[in-house]
Amino acid sequence: MKKGQQLIILATAATLALAGCGKAETTEVKKVPFKDGAAAMIKTVDDLKGQLDQKKIKDPKKQSSTLEDQWVSYEDEVKPKFPELYFKVEKYLTPLEAGLKQDKLDYPTLATLNDGLKAALAELNSSFTENKGAVNKDVITASKELQDAANAYNKYVQDQGKLLVTLLEQLNTAVKSGDLKKAQEAYGQARMPYERIEPIIETFKDLDGVMDARVDDFKNEKDPNFTGFHRIEYLLFVSKNVKDAEPFAARLLEDGKKMQQAIAATTIEPTDFIAGVGELMEEAQSKKITGEEERWSGATVPVIRANVEGAKAIYDLVQAEVKKRDAALDEKITKSLAAVTETMNTLSPIGASWTDFSKLEKAKQVDLKNKLEALAEPLVKMPGTLSK
């Protein structure tokens, strides 16, 4: 494929990924061993290739859901061992799923994505079967320099936990005041420390499930079990009902205090945050960039900015070790961090206000997605590099 054609395909794929925003799949998917999950997914990809060649796909939306469920069924085995290959699969899978959901199918782009996915799955299958290039957690854990980095990162997370409580107190006060604009601004500010520590938020998955759950996991926006940030987001930015947000702001503050206590009682190991930062940036460029997380507030850029700030805090702690092992990788990460930060700062102001992501030109959304992908790509190499 010529370079010009490849760029067109990549640009189209990025647009498809951005167009894929919708309700998340909430059905519980049964987990299966890698061998079974990989075999099922490769068969689906092979079947899809035949249909794409004929330019006639039977129930494309169902095929999209099938691919998603098959990947979910075994991806947890892949992430910690082969983060780089996990990223490679997602790079093709996410836009392919989105493209299959469109009313008008772009067959050439879908065929290219499907071929890329098949190659990525074949590489993953070979590496997993032979245990070739897997992350060696023992090497990371044994490193004094990385243990020192972990100690510093634990302090960073604790500081963000304290800031979270402070800003949730301000949100609670603003909601009680009845001032909608102040409450909206306080909501945006309170999101920041939470999003900065997202690389390790799975450590506190029970609290995370309450504090940061999406409406997709519930019956509707008025489900009494739907609480946390995004219930408040809905009330402040859609209903614009500050009074109804009061009990949820109070509940979120109490949960935030529990989160701070949990953080203080937890020791985060080097392997946790070194792997988590790449996973987060992969999620940012494939899912958060669609605007699905902050769908009502439009605060996608500030949230991703906080993610990037958290990623930079981690990288600053391990940069010397990365550079020692792979100077070219260090240069790529450093440049990509700077490029993403500069782009975000041109798209939305820093502070209490922000530009609604949905109001940005599609080309600017795609550009940000591409820069986030360019950052995720070297970051997912970090665990493997540091375990050599």
C-alpha positions, 0 to 999 in steps of 0.5 A, spaced: 500 500 500 502 506 498 504 511 503 498 516 501 493 511 501 495 508 508 494 515 511 487 516 508 485 509 511 488 511 518 484 518 517 478 514 515 479 509 521 480 515 526 474 518 524 470 511 524 473 510 531 470 517 533 463 516 530 463 509 534 460 513 541 454 509 543 451 505 549 457 501 552 455 493 552 453 492 559 452 484 558 456 480 563 461 476 558 464 469 560 471 469 561 475 463 557 482 461 556 486 465 551 487 459 547 479 458 546 478 466 546 483 467 540 481 461 536 474 464 536 476 471 534 480 469 529 474 464 526 470 471 526 475 475 523 476 470 517 469 469 516 468 477 516 474 477 511 470 473 506 464 477 507 468 483 506 471 481 499 464 480 497 461 486 499 456 483 503 455 483 510 450 479 514 448 483 520 454 488 521 452 490 528 451 483 530 458 482 528 461 488 531 458 486 538 461 479 537 468 481 536 467 486 542 465 480 546 470 475 544 475 480 545 473 481 552 472 474 554 480 473 554 483 480 554 485 480 561 490 475 560 493 479 554 494 486 558 499 484 563 503 480 559 503 483 552 501 490 553 504 492 546 500 487 542 494 488 546 495 495 543 496 493 536 489 489 537 485 495 539 488 499 534 485 495 529 479 492 533 476 499 535 475 502 529 473 496 525 467 495 531 465 502 530 465 502 522 461 495 522 455 499 526 455 505 521 449 505 516 453 506 510 459 501 510 466 503 508 468 496 505 475 498 503 477 501 510 473 495 513 477 490 509 484 494 511 482 494 518 480 487 518 486 484 515 490 488 520 486 485 526 488 478 523 495 480 523 495 483 530 491 476 532 496 472 529 502 475 532 499 475 539 497 468 538 504 466 536 507 470 542 503 468 547 503 460 545 511 461 545 511 466 551 516 470 547 517 477 549 512 477 555 513 482 561 517 480 566 514 482 573 520 479 577 525 484 574 521 490 575 520 488 582 527 487 583 529 494 581 531 499 586 530 504 582 523 502 580 522 501 587 524 508 589 519 510 583 514 507 586 515 510 593 514 517 590 508 515 586 505 512 592 506 519 595 503 523 589 497 518 589 496 520 596 496 527 595 491 527 589 487 523 594 487 529 599 486 534 593 480 530 591 476 530 598 478 538 598 475 539 591 469 534 592 467 538 599 467 545 594 463 541 589 458 539 595 458 547 597 457 549 590 451 545 589 448 547 596 449 554 594 444 553 588 448 556 583 448 552 577 455 555 574 459 555 580 456 547 581 458 546 574 465 549 574 466 545 581 464 539 578 469 539 572 475 541 577 473 535 582 474 530 576 481 532 575 485 529 581 480 522 580 483 522 572 490 523 574 490 517 578 486 513 573 492 508 571 491 505 578 484 506 579 482 499 578 486 497 585 480 501 588 475 498 583 469 497 588 469 505 589 471 506 582 464 502 580 460 507 585 464 514 584 465 513 576 460 509 573 456 510 567 449 511 565 450 505 561 450 500 567 443 502 569 436 502 567 436 510 565 439 516 568 434 516 574 435 509 576 436 510 584 443 506 583 446 510 578 450 515 583 457 518 583 460 523 578 456 522 572 449 522 575 451 529 578 454 531 571 447 529 568 443 533 573 448 539 572 448 539 565 442 536 562 437 537 567 440 543 570 437 541 577 442 543 582 437 541 588 436 534 585 444 534 585 445 535 593 444 528 595 449 525 590 454 530 591 454 529 599 454 521 597 460 522 592 464 526 598 463 521 603 465 516 597 471 520 596 473 520 603 473 512 603 477 513 597 482 517 600 482 512 606 483 506 601 489 510 598 492 511 604 492 504 606 494 501 600 501 500 597 502 501 589 507 496 586 511 498 580 508 493 576 501 496 577 503 503 575 508 502 569 503 497 566 497 502 568 499 508 564 500 505 557 493 502 558 490 508 560 493 512 554 490 506 550 483 507 553 484 515 552 485 514 544 480 509 543 474 510 547 475 517 551 476 521 545 469 519 543 466 523 548 462 518 551 465 519 558 463 526 559 457 526 554 453 531 558 458 536 560 463 536 554 469 536 558 473 531 554 479 535 553 480 537 561 479 529 563 484 527 558 489 533 560 488 530 567 490 523 564 496 526 561 498 529 567 498 523 571 501 519 565 507 525 565 507 524 573 509 517 572 514 518 566 518 523 570 519 518 575 521 512 571 524 516 565 531 515 567 531 508 567 527 508 560 532 512 557 538 508 560 535 502 556 532 505 550 534 512 549 530 512 542 523 510 546 525 516 551 525 521 546 519 518 542 515 518 549 518 525 551 516 528 544 509 525 544 507 528 551 509 535 549 505 534 542 499 532 546 499 537 551 500 543 546 494 540 542 490 540 548 491 547 550 490 550 544 483 546 544 480 548 551 482 553 556 486 550 563 482 552 569 474 552 571 471 553 564 472 548 558 470 548 550 465 543 549 468 537 545 462 536 541 463 543 538 470 542 536 471 541 528 471 533 527 478 534 524 481 537 530 478 531 534 481 526 529 488 530 530 487 529 538 486 522 537 492 521 533 496 524 537 494 520 543 495 514 539 502 516 538 503 517 545 500 510 547 504 507 542 511 508 546 508 508 553 505 501 552 512 499 550 515 501 557 513 495 561 517 490 556 523 495 556 523 496 564 523 488 565 529 487 560 
